[in-house]
Amino acid sequence: MRRALLVLPLIALTLAPLSAKAPVNTPKAVAHKGAAATPRPGIEVSPDIAAAIADPARKTENRARDKYRHPGQTLSFFGLKPDMTVIEMLPSGGWYSEILAPYLATSGHYVAAVPPGKDSDDYQALLATDAARYGKVQMVPFTAGQLADFTPPGTADLVLTFRNIHNLLGSPDQPGDGNAPQTFADWYRALKPGGVLGIVEHRLPEQMDVAREKTTGYVKRSTVIRLAMAAGFQLVAASDVNANPKDDHDHPKGVWTLPPMSTKPDMPRSARATG
């Protein structure tokens, strides 16, 4: 059985599923304990996920972003369950870690893939701020373009990546798809047969110049699906739960000039947006 791909746009009008090797939105296309339910408008949020998001121990500034990031619907769409082994790529400041780590602490396994160096030091400092909350988090090193073993092969139920595909594609001076093919292959190797790769990304409209993927922080739906299917994934479903119809995708310095990052117009291209 192939691993499955679920896609959510973050800043987008609509992300409609493309045809794939299995019927789109068909639950049996992902036949294991981590199978995602068929998505529908107003994705139903699992009660246990809702409880994790409502935890008053979460930082106030993180909770303030819930109305934009829709974590309950996002994680429910990806089929998150408390007994899963979940890999989160490049968790940065730990916005989703604050939800995922406690949620998975009792029955599951949460793995954070973090670049070595300052990012690793900063993430370790975050974990140290609340040992009871983050004590079971496993950190693994990740360097884009290098072979990465996040878990023993074929043991992860779910790989999650939030607004990172544009970073993997690299800069304009990197040829082709940059480091993305290697990383998609690593994700495929880590997942169980029938496991799920869940992607949230700022969506570049298909009619726009593909070169903008390496300068604006937006990525075409077709690019994400092409990369995933080349690695062996099949598209199962897509949702526009995080779409922002007010975004015209055309900003002088890319997605990083959108609020709340608009106060930092000189932010380098590689920095991650917080939308």
Buried (B, 14 or more C-beta within 10 A) or exposed (E): EBBBBBBBBBBBBEBEBBEBEBEBBEBEBBEBEBBBBBBEEEBEBBEEBEEBBEEEEBEEEBBEBBEBBBBBBBBBBBBBBBEBBBBBBBBBBBBBBBBBBBBBBEEBBBBBBBEEEEBBEEBEEBBEEEEEBBEEBEBBBBEBBEEBEBBEEEBBBBBBBBBBBBBBBBEEEEEEBBBBBBBBBBBBBBBBEBBBBBBBBBBBBEEBEEEBBBBBBBBBBEBBBBBBBBBBBBBBBBBBBBBBEEBEBEBEBBBBBBEEBEEEEEBEBEBBBBB
